[in-house]
Amino acid sequence: MGRARLPERAEVVVIGAGLSGLRCAMLLADNGLDVLVLEGRERVGGRVLTLDQVTGNPEAGANTMLAGYGRTLDAARSLGLDLVECSRRRSKGDPLIAIGGEAMTAQAWATSPRNPLAAQRRALLPGPALRAELAKVPLPEAPDGWCAPEHAALDVAMRDFLAERGFSEAEIALCHDTNPSQGSNAANVSLANWVFVRSFFAAQRASGPDEWAVKGGNSRLPEAMARTIADRIHLGRTVSAISQRGRDSEVRLASGERVLAGHVVCTLPLAPLRRVAFDPPLPAAHAEAVAQAPNMKITQTHFEAESPFWEEDGLPPDMWTDGLLGNVQVNRGGEDPCAITSLTAWGRGNTALALDRLAPAQAQAQLLAEFERLRPAARGKLRVAGFKSWQADPFAAGDWTVWAPGQAHRLPRASGLAHGRVHFCGEHTALADRGMEGAMESAERVALEILTA
């Protein structure tokens, strides 16, 4: 891996050394093809990123592998990586709730004047209230049924769905748009996208309760994958254009370098793909997905505590807030599965964008001040040990794809279709699986496309 001179030609050029690109390259190389991998970053892994500088090695992306992550778990084990079972490292109780600057326990939430939820939902926390309503929607039988044209009736705005179910604007704003799990607000997320999420996690629960992570951090997985094809990977190479002429494709780099290929595999997420010129242009539906599909906005701040302030104030260490701290979750990454090693403030959606409008040092200072204001026992005991905005990462420009209303029954399938001899994989092209497993699923699909061409 590194900056060696690029060859003039390869049978297959893979753009991106995240999980999907590495997996696809490994499969093609194992089948005797001459493969070249181009990665714009100076590291492999894509959105799999372990923060090695933070105690306990928390993840900035790709947190755990669930029981049904068959491809991903098999890859880790086949590469000799040790796995840690994580389900018992999860927090079991409810978080502290902080609304309008007032912190309260989950028990106090039900009777708080700051609770806008209707009577039948009032005892629920915002996230569970949303999930309880979504649980009433029948799931399509097929794992990819969420994006099938015959289920186009699901492809409506979450705002409309919730309003029809009796949610007020205040309830929608709190339950969906504050610390959103998908998108930034209920108007720009399709119900079908949420059905995909539910369908995927239902399948995972059916596979068992276990959760796994690679010992030392999940970045060890793509690093181990990369070592198997290290001489084929070139870092710091940003692709700017792909052109096709007959059976040849030319990949042009921002550096001015060019490589000819029989096949090109593009694993870039949709947002960074906007900076790549295609000749001939992408088909209309695929081009629409690249230009218009939203993605998840996430900015993380990782705190280390010099002493367990949550034992001093007797309150849960996890917090759910409507401020810049967003959703604070503890990490237990040490040998003791019960010991808290760090805390992560997840800024999602509009909270992430608000943080990104500040200089990183200013954002971190405001977050630390807000943390100490809500939890006086934490004063002087916290430091910011890690900070990651996925929007500020030019090779990601956000996190996973979130399909907007009207897109889900038209664009996901189009995003994974080959365009001549240019093939597309990556988590956003997977139709049955999500996350790391979706990346691996899509890699296998594209490898088979090329091997059977």
Number of C-alpha atoms within 10 A of each C-alpha: 18 15 11 11 8 16 11 11 19 19 15 24 27 28 26 30 30 26 32 33 33 28 25 29 31 21 18 21 18 11 11 9 16 16 24 24 27 24 26 20 18 12 17 27 25 23 24 21 23 21 20 14 10 17 21 21 22 27 24 25 22 17 20 21 23 24 17 21 22 14 16 21 22 11 17 20 13 9 14 11 18 13 18 17 16 20 14 12 18 14 17 7 10 15 21 23 24 22 17 10 13 12 18 17 15 20 14 14 20 18 11 13 8 12 19 18 21 12 9 8 18 16 18 18 21 23 16 13 18 19 14 12 14 17 11 8 12 9 16 15 9 10 15 16 20 29 26 19 13 10 14 18 12 24 26 21 21 25 23 14 18 20 14 10 10 11 20 16 13 13 21 23 17 21 22 24 23 24 30 24 17 25 27 25 20 23 17 20 26 27 28 29 27 21 22 23 17 18 22 18 16 12 15 19 13 10 14 11 12 16 21 19 25 21 18 18 23 28 26 20 24 24 18 17 22 25 13 13 18 14 14 22 26 24 19 14 23 20 25 17 17 22 16 22 11 8 10 16 23 21 22 20 18 13 11 9 15 18 17 21 25 18 23 30 27 24 29 27 26 26 23 15 21 16 12 16 15 18 13 12 13 17 13 11 16 20 19 15 22 20 13 14 20 22 25 21 27 30 25 24 23 27 25 19 19 13 13 16 19 14 11 11 13 9 16 18 21 21 23 25 24 18 17 21 27 25 24 23 19 22 24 23 24 17 10 10 17 14 15 20 22 24 23 25 24 23 28 27 23 19 23 25 17 14 23 19 10 12 10 15 11 12 18 22 14 16 21 20 13 16 20 16 15 18 16 13 19 20 15 12 14 20 14 19 18 19 19 18 22 23 20 13 14 12 20 20 19 24 20 24 22 22 30 25 22 19 23 28 24 18 22 22 18 19 25 23 16 19 18 15 21 24 21 27 29 31 25 26 27 23 21 20 26 21 22 25 23 23 27 28 27 27 29 18 17 26 22 13 13 19 11 7 8
